[in-house]
C-alpha cells in the first residue's frame, strides 16, 4: 500500500496501531537497483507526514539488506531515530524463486545475485552497529534462517 494513496486516518479509526514500512535505503540510486519505481524522497516525506499527524502510531522498518545498501544503514537508522521507529527487521537479501513462479523483472536472477552479500558480511554489519543508539530495536534475520523457515512452511 502506498502511503500517499491511502487514508491512514481511516485505518487508525479501524484500530491500526503499527505501520510496517519496507524501506531499504535512503539513497535513490541504490534504491533503483532493488526497488524500481519507488522514490525515496516521497517515502521520506510521507513518513515524516505520518509521524507529525500520528505521533502515537508505532512505525517499524522492514529492511532488506543487500550489497549496495550496507553503506547507508547508519543513515537509515538515524532517520528511523528521528521518526521514533519502534523496531527494525533487517533481513539479509536471499535468492530464491517466488512460490508463485511469478518473477517481477526478467533480469530478476541476475539482479538479485548482484545484490547478495559476501560471506559473513551480514554478521559484520550486525557487529558494526552494536554502538548505534537504535541497535537494541533491530532484529537481524540472516538469509539461511529465511530459507529454512520458508522450507518448513512449504512442507506443511
C-alpha positions as CSV (number, residue, x, y, z in Angstrom):
1,X,0.0,0.0,0.0
2,X,1.4,3.4,-0.9
3,X,1.2,5.9,1.9
4,X,0.3,8.8,-0.3
5,X,-2.6,6.9,-1.8
6,X,-4.3,5.8,1.3
7,X,-6.3,7.3,4.1
8,X,-4.4,6.5,7.2
9,X,-6.9,8.2,9.4
10,X,-9.4,5.6,8.3
11,X,-7.0,2.8,9.2
12,X,-6.3,4.4,12.6
13,X,-10.1,4.5,13.3
14,X,-10.3,0.8,12.4
15,X,-7.6,0.0,15.0
16,X,-4.3,0.3,13.2
17,X,-1.6,0.8,15.9
18,X,1.5,-0.1,13.9
19,X,2.7,0.7,10.4
20,X,5.4,-1.5,9.0
21,X,7.2,0.1,6.0
22,X,9.5,-1.7,3.6
23,X,12.5,0.7,3.2
24,X,16.0,-0.5,2.4
25,X,17.9,2.7,1.9
26,X,17.6,6.5,1.7
27,X,19.9,6.5,-1.4
28,X,17.8,6.8,-4.6
29,X,20.5,5.3,-6.8
30,X,20.8,2.2,-4.6
31,X,17.0,2.0,-4.2
32,X,16.5,1.9,-8.0
33,X,18.6,-1.2,-8.2
34,X,16.5,-3.1,-5.7
35,X,13.0,-1.5,-5.6
36,X,12.4,0.0,-9.1
37,X,9.9,2.8,-9.3
38,X,10.0,3.8,-5.7
39,X,11.0,7.4,-5.0
40,X,12.9,7.6,-1.7
41,X,12.1,11.3,-1.3
42,X,8.4,10.5,-1.4
43,X,8.8,7.7,1.1
44,X,10.7,10.1,3.5
45,X,8.2,12.9,3.0
46,X,5.2,10.6,3.7
47,X,6.8,9.0,6.7
48,X,7.5,12.5,8.2
49,X,3.9,13.5,7.5
50,X,2.6,10.3,9.1
51,X,4.8,10.9,12.2
52,X,3.7,14.5,12.6
53,X,0.0,13.7,12.2
54,X,0.0,10.4,14.2
55,X,2.7,10.7,16.9
56,X,1.3,7.7,18.8
57,X,1.4,5.4,15.8
58,X,4.1,2.7,16.1
59,X,6.3,2.6,13.0
60,X,8.6,-0.3,12.1
61,X,11.0,-0.7,9.2
62,X,11.3,-3.9,7.3
63,X,14.8,-3.6,5.7
64,X,16.2,-6.0,3.1
65,X,19.9,-5.6,3.5
66,X,21.8,-6.0,0.2
67,X,25.3,-5.5,-1.0
68,X,24.5,-1.9,-2.2
69,X,22.6,-0.8,0.9
70,X,25.0,-1.7,3.6
71,X,26.9,1.6,3.4
72,X,23.7,3.6,4.1
73,X,22.4,1.6,7.0
74,X,23.6,4.2,9.6
75,X,21.8,6.9,7.7
76,X,18.6,4.8,7.6
77,X,18.8,4.2,11.3
78,X,19.4,7.9,12.0
79,X,16.3,8.7,10.0
80,X,14.4,6.0,11.9
81,X,15.5,7.5,15.2
82,X,14.2,10.9,14.1
83,X,10.8,9.2,13.4
84,X,10.9,7.3,16.7
85,X,10.7,4.0,14.9
86,X,9.7,1.2,17.3
87,X,11.5,-1.7,15.6
88,X,13.6,-2.7,12.7
89,X,13.6,-6.1,10.9
90,X,16.9,-6.5,9.0
91,X,16.6,-9.3,6.5
92,X,19.6,-10.4,4.6
93,X,18.8,-10.5,0.9
94,X,18.1,-14.1,-0.2
95,X,18.0,-15.7,-3.5
96,X,15.0,-18.0,-4.0
97,X,12.4,-18.3,-6.6
98,X,8.9,-17.0,-5.6
99,X,6.4,-19.7,-4.8
100,X,4.0,-18.4,-7.3
101,X,6.6,-18.7,-10.1
102,X,5.8,-15.0,-10.9
103,X,9.0,-13.1,-11.4
104,X,8.8,-9.3,-11.2
105,X,11.6,-8.5,-13.7
106,X,13.0,-10.6,-16.4
107,X,16.5,-9.9,-15.0
108,X,15.4,-10.9,-11.5
109,X,18.0,-13.7,-11.1
110,X,20.9,-11.7,-12.3
111,X,20.0,-8.5,-10.4
112,X,19.4,-10.5,-7.2
113,X,22.7,-12.3,-7.5
114,X,24.4,-8.9,-7.8
115,X,22.7,-7.8,-4.5
116,X,23.7,-10.8,-2.4
117,X,26.1,-10.1,0.5
118,X,29.5,-11.6,0.7
119,X,30.0,-14.4,3.2
120,X,29.9,-13.1,6.8
121,X,29.0,-9.6,5.6
122,X,25.7,-9.7,7.4
123,X,27.4,-10.7,10.6
124,X,30.0,-8.0,10.2
125,X,27.2,-5.4,9.7
126,X,25.5,-6.6,12.9
127,X,28.8,-6.2,14.9
128,X,29.4,-2.8,13.3
129,X,26.1,-1.4,14.6
130,X,26.4,-2.6,18.2
131,X,27.1,1.0,19.4
132,X,24.3,2.7,17.3
133,X,21.5,4.1,19.5
134,X,18.9,2.1,17.6
135,X,20.8,-1.2,17.9
136,X,18.5,-2.8,20.5
137,X,15.5,-2.3,18.3
138,X,16.9,-4.3,15.4
139,X,16.1,-8.0,14.7
140,X,18.7,-9.5,12.4
141,X,17.4,-12.2,10.1
142,X,20.1,-14.0,8.0
143,X,19.3,-15.5,4.6
144,X,19.8,-19.1,5.8
145,X,17.2,-18.6,8.5
146,X,14.6,-17.2,6.0
147,X,15.2,-20.2,3.7
148,X,14.8,-22.7,6.5
149,X,11.6,-21.1,7.6
150,X,10.3,-21.0,4.0
151,X,11.2,-24.7,3.5
152,X,9.3,-25.7,6.7
153,X,6.3,-23.7,5.6
154,X,6.3,-25.3,2.2
155,X,6.4,-28.8,3.7
156,X,3.2,-28.3,5.8
